[in-house]
Amino acid sequence: MAVKSFATLCPLLKNDVLLDVLHHQDDNHVIVTSKRSGVTTHEVSNQKVLSSWKLSENKGHEITSPAVYNKESGTYHMVINYKEIWTWTDNTNNLEKSKKIKTSYKIHRLFSLEGHGTVVLLENGAACLLSELKDKQLIGRITAGETLHWWHVGTLGQTLYVLFVTLDTEGKVRLYQQWFPPSGAVENVSQLKRETDDNQFVSCTIQNYKDQLKILSLWSDGCLCSCVVSPSTDFKIELKNLHLIPNLGSKPFIVALGASHIAVSDMTNAQQPKQDGIGVWDSKYGTLQEWTVFPDPTNRGQAIYKQDHNLYIPSSNALWVCDYENKESNLKMSLGKYPSTDTNASLTAVWDVEDMINQKAPNASCIDLLQQLIDPNKTSSPEEFKDVFAQFFKMSHKESNRHLLSAKNVGILLNRIIGERGFLEHTRLQFKQLLDKKTIGFSVCPLLFERLMERNSLELMSFCLEKVQNIPEGVALQCLQYFLRKQDSDFKGDKGKLKEYEKITELAATDLSCPFEESKAIAINHIIKLPFNDIFLLESMRKLEYSEALLILKHMHYLLGSLSAEMATTQRHNTAAPSMLQVVQWMCIVLDAHFTQFVISSDARNILADLHSISQEQMQFWDDLQSLEGVLSQLKKKSSLPQKQTMGIYRIEMLHIP
């Protein structure tokens, strides 16, 4: 999933109300309806207005349902004052001369479906075709106090369906289904209820799911839930919690982009909390695939619209169109994109099988201590935090409490330490004790290292690189970029690692010099030793500046040219230098990421030529080793020892007695 570009489709008047953006004749044309500006049709590719119709002022007319276009008849339909349907064509210049159909019913919305014509949804919840509006007695099932909050009309196979969600004054959420198969209409209503009633329904969208429909609902706590409906499910609705979407504002809105992605408005980014943005959420794997800064402040609570392969996002003064590319969801796209830790979530402890059998629940006092550590009002100063932490950490070593130091809870505590000014300087010991548990989750890494960079703490960054497992490639490259931009004198290496590295460099085979001092080289080597996926590392490596990529190449050149023999014989537990294979892999990725710049630049030509000769020498060396194997086998045959004469285990003797 990739958001390509933003463009202004049309301006929006101040205090105007945008009603909808709907499909017109083809994928490149849309109909925009607003209460003050009326109805306009647009060509999306060049943001051109094709036609427009506006209501006459001072006649008491109000647009209450957006205009829809019937492709078969070439006509537009729109609702005025809830009870009049106006019909016109492209040749109509004055809307007042439209054909008018009056009805006694209060109309909520019109829909246009190819092959079915125009569908009418009434305020009481009843639905029918426009051609049947006068002939039927339409009695809806919506009760007093219920209001329509979300609606959708479409087809599943050959069956027409109408779905809508209502909210009542008590906050109850109901899903109404109406199916119109050839055998006769079927209706049903179900309540969408979660386990807790503390959260409110916010937004809803729909995805096609095989031969069924999947309805996704977003709630005020950020939880994304789903339920599946179809004519064959006997209308048994089961609401399932999917994921918790982080960093949402007060009025988010969701719209489906495909079978496994949704767009989320009013969403911020952990790195840019004050910027409005649009997120693309993978509803299958629960990951944020992309977040894009919106070029203009959005209208919070305003719906966003999707037609064909475009998103339409209203701001305070314009309607923006956003082109996106829809790709099928897969595990490869979701790796390394886990959502941020939710610091407001309830504390949970995961029990293993042994604890469940022995019925060993976490101690209540230990949970209370953890809640004190998380709540800034209860441990406002570093001294209070350290006192409570000492008690909690001691109790967490007990078997019944050890699960309280799960990845989620450790992430929440780390966010508290690094997130508040003045805490990290006084709680370094507690910070290191949490890292020693090695339960840091994937989602904590970006914010953790970003805050350490802000604090300019090289020591703790190096410590985190050693203790945190499965660091995302993008985060590792950010750390590398940060190290490259620091002065050599800023690094203070570990004495043990310095001695290890000095032993290796003393045996250097050539006169090549390392571009960094020993302490800085050890820190960079540790990043090179981290496990990585070459695809993700290559993508992140392209974001480095050329000067930084050149420094890395020089370091690879030094390691390969001077220390190749030492690295090849270095034991795996060595912490100062990478292995030969790691150096070669990194060198290949650096060259792939900046190949054109290296070839054009005169600074890199000598290094590339020298690397070429070193590679040839290495290849020749390994070829010689392979030929040596044949020589050794021949030598073994010529110098083979004679086989010993086999002796029987027992023998038989005959004695002759005269």
Buried (B, 14 or more C-beta within 10 A) or exposed (E): BEBEEBBBBBEBEEEBBBBBBBBBBEEEBBBBBBBBBBBBBBBBEEEEEEBEBEBEEEEEBEBBBBBBBBBEEEBBBBBBEBBBBBBBEEEBEEBEEBEEBEBEBEBBBBBBBEEBBBBBBBBBBBBBBBEEBEEEEBEBBBEEEBEBBBBBBBEBEEBBBBBBBBBBEEEBBBBBBBBBBEEEEBBBBBEBEBEEEEBEBBBBBBBEBEEBBBBBBBBBBBBBBBBBBBBEBEBEBEBEEBBBBBBBBEBBBBBBBBBBBBBBBBBBBBEEEEEBBBBBBBBBBBBBBBBBEBBBEBBEBBBBBBBEBBBBBBBEBBBBBBBBEBEEBEEEBBBBBBBBBBBEBEBEBEBEEEBEEEEBBBBEEBBEBBBBBBEEEBBEEBEEBBEBBBBBBEBBEEEBBBBBBBBBBBBBBBBBBBEBEEBBEBBBEBBEBBBEBEBBBBBBBBBBBBBBBEBEBBEBBBBBBBBBEEBBBBBBBBBBBBBBEEEEEEBEBBEEBBEBBEEBBEEBEEEBEBBBEBBBBBBBBBBBBBEBEBEBBBBBBEEBEBEBBBBBBBBBBBBBBBBBBBBEEBEEEBBBBBBBEBBBBBBEBBBEBBEEBBEEBEEBEEBBEBBEEBEEEBEEEEEEEEEEEEEEEEEEEEEEEEEEEEEEEEEEEEEEEE
